[in-house]
Amino acid sequence: MTELESRVAALEAEVRRLRDRAEIADLRFAYHAAVNEKRPEAIAPLFARDGRLDFGPLGRAEGRAAIDAFFAAMLADPASFVKQFIHNHVIELDGPDRATGQSYLEARPVYQGESYMVAARYEDEYEREDGRWRFRRMALIPIFIVPLREGWAEEPRVRLTGSARSR
């Protein structure tokens, strides 16, 4: 291989790496846009056919049909409201068709008529399926999920209903 061929091959590999990272970042953005805009039907296609979702206290699902049902139920209530803000998305490529990622989430949902504050970390596994990057696994690790009026100063820091002060 000539020096020029070697340099071109290195540049092609770097372009592919950068493109893969950009496509994975777009995948994460597409997920949050669908949640924020209450488009649950747009979420399951972002997952691999055998994709898994693990949201801890909020629930779990495996496979696109179950993931679709999970988000349809979560976003179905006309009174529901959620806006998610994602940051610090770190992507590690693990070969040509696999990757992992972490990102942090701040969210402002309304759950059962009450405003909540949410801080969490997403831990993702990605895979290229049918030529497109998709979520193989998405896990949500809560830091706190608390009613806005109560805050997160007291334990437990994951409270979906009721008051820590009254327990």
C-alpha positions as CSV (number, residue, x, y, z in Angstrom):
1,M,0.0,0.0,0.0
2,T,1.4,3.4,-0.9
3,E,1.6,6.3,1.5
4,L,-1.3,8.0,-0.3
5,E,-3.4,4.9,-0.2
6,S,-2.6,4.5,3.5
7,R,-3.6,8.1,4.2
8,V,-6.8,7.8,2.2
9,A,-7.7,4.6,4.2
10,A,-7.0,6.4,7.5
11,L,-9.2,9.3,6.4
12,E,-12.0,7.0,5.3
13,A,-11.9,5.3,8.7
14,E,-12.0,8.6,10.5
15,V,-14.9,9.8,8.4
16,R,-16.8,6.6,9.2
17,R,-16.1,7.0,12.9
18,L,-17.3,10.6,12.9
19,R,-20.4,9.7,10.8
20,D,-21.3,6.8,13.2
21,R,-21.0,9.1,16.2
22,A,-23.2,11.7,14.5
23,E,-25.8,9.1,13.6
24,I,-25.9,7.8,17.2
25,A,-26.2,11.4,18.6
26,D,-29.1,11.9,16.1
27,L,-30.7,8.7,17.3
28,R,-30.7,9.9,20.9
29,F,-32.0,13.3,19.8
30,A,-34.8,11.6,17.8
31,Y,-35.9,9.7,20.9
32,H,-36.1,12.9,23.1
33,A,-37.9,14.8,20.3
34,A,-40.5,12.1,20.1
35,V,-41.1,12.1,23.9
36,N,-41.2,15.9,24.1
37,E,-43.6,16.1,21.2
38,K,-45.8,13.2,22.5
39,R,-45.2,11.0,19.4
40,P,-45.0,7.6,21.0
41,E,-45.4,5.9,17.6
42,A,-42.0,7.3,16.6
43,I,-40.1,5.7,19.5
44,A,-40.2,1.9,18.9
45,P,-38.7,2.1,15.4
46,L,-35.6,3.7,17.0
47,F,-34.9,0.3,18.8
48,A,-33.5,-2.9,17.3
49,R,-36.1,-5.6,16.7
50,D,-35.1,-7.3,20.0
51,G,-34.3,-4.0,21.8
52,R,-34.7,-3.7,25.5
53,L,-35.8,-0.9,27.7
54,D,-35.1,-0.8,31.4
55,F,-36.5,2.3,33.2
56,G,-36.3,0.8,36.7
57,P,-39.2,2.0,38.8
58,L,-41.0,3.2,35.7
59,G,-41.0,-0.2,34.0
60,R,-39.3,-2.5,31.5
61,A,-40.1,-3.7,27.9
62,E,-38.4,-6.0,25.4
63,G,-39.0,-6.0,21.7
64,R,-40.5,-3.3,19.5
65,A,-44.2,-4.2,20.2
66,A,-43.7,-4.1,24.0
67,I,-41.7,-0.8,23.7
68,D,-44.4,0.7,21.6
69,A,-47.1,-0.3,24.2
70,F,-44.9,1.1,27.0
71,F,-44.6,4.5,25.5
72,A,-48.2,4.6,24.1
73,A,-49.4,4.1,27.7
74,M,-46.9,6.5,29.2
75,L,-47.8,9.3,26.8
76,A,-51.5,8.6,26.3
77,D,-52.9,10.7,29.1
78,P,-54.0,14.0,27.6
79,A,-53.1,15.7,30.9
80,S,-49.6,14.2,30.8
81,F,-46.7,16.6,30.2
82,V,-43.0,15.9,29.9
83,K,-40.1,17.9,28.6
84,Q,-36.7,16.2,28.6
85,F,-33.3,17.9,28.4
86,I,-30.3,15.8,27.5
87,H,-26.7,16.6,28.0
88,N,-23.1,15.2,28.2
89,H,-23.8,12.5,25.6
90,V,-20.6,10.3,25.5
91,I,-20.4,7.7,22.7
92,E,-17.9,4.8,22.6
93,L,-17.7,2.9,19.3
94,D,-17.1,-0.8,19.9
95,G,-16.4,-2.0,16.3
96,P,-18.2,-1.3,13.1
97,D,-21.7,-2.2,14.3
98,R,-21.7,-1.8,18.1
99,A,-21.4,1.1,20.5
100,T,-22.3,2.2,24.0
101,G,-23.2,5.6,25.4
102,Q,-24.1,7.6,28.4
103,S,-26.0,10.8,28.8
104,Y,-27.6,12.8,31.6
105,L,-31.2,13.8,31.7
106,E,-33.1,16.5,33.4
107,A,-36.9,16.2,32.9
108,R,-39.9,18.2,33.9
109,P,-42.9,15.8,33.8
110,V,-46.4,16.1,35.2
111,Y,-47.4,12.7,36.8
112,Q,-50.9,12.2,38.2
113,G,-51.5,15.9,38.2
114,E,-48.3,16.8,40.1
115,S,-45.2,18.5,38.8
116,Y,-42.0,16.5,39.2
117,M,-38.2,17.1,39.0
118,V,-36.2,14.3,37.4
119,A,-32.4,13.8,37.1
120,A,-31.1,10.6,35.7
121,R,-28.4,9.0,33.6
122,Y,-29.1,7.0,30.5
123,E,-26.8,4.0,29.8
124,D,-27.3,2.8,26.2
125,E,-26.1,0.0,23.9
126,Y,-26.4,0.7,20.2
127,E,-26.2,-1.6,17.2
128,R,-26.3,-1.1,13.5
129,E,-29.3,-3.0,12.2
130,D,-30.4,-2.9,8.5
131,G,-27.8,-0.2,7.9
132,R,-29.1,2.2,10.6
133,W,-28.0,2.7,14.2
134,R,-30.7,1.7,16.8
135,F,-30.9,1.3,20.5
136,R,-30.2,-2.3,21.5
137,R,-30.7,-1.4,25.2
138,M,-31.7,1.8,26.9
139,A,-31.5,2.0,30.7
140,L,-32.6,4.9,32.8
141,I,-30.7,5.2,36.2
142,P,-32.6,7.7,38.4
143,I,-30.6,10.1,40.5
144,F,-33.9,11.6,41.8
145,I,-37.5,11.6,40.8
146,V,-39.4,13.8,43.2
147,P,-42.5,16.0,43.4
148,L,-41.4,19.6,42.7
149,R,-43.1,20.8,46.0
150,E,-40.9,18.4,48.0
151,G,-37.5,18.6,46.4
152,W,-34.7,16.1,46.6
153,A,-33.1,16.9,49.9
154,E,-34.7,13.9,51.7
155,E,-34.5,10.2,51.2
156,P,-35.9,8.4,49.3
157,R,-34.9,10.4,46.3
158,V,-37.1,8.3,43.9
159,R,-40.7,9.1,44.9
160,L,-43.4,8.8,42.3
161,T,-46.3,9.4,44.7
162,G,-46.8,10.8,48.2
163,S,-44.5,12.6,50.4
164,A,-41.3,11.4,52.0
165,R,-42.2,13.6,55.0
166,S,-45.4,11.7,55.6
167,R,-43.7,8.3,55.6
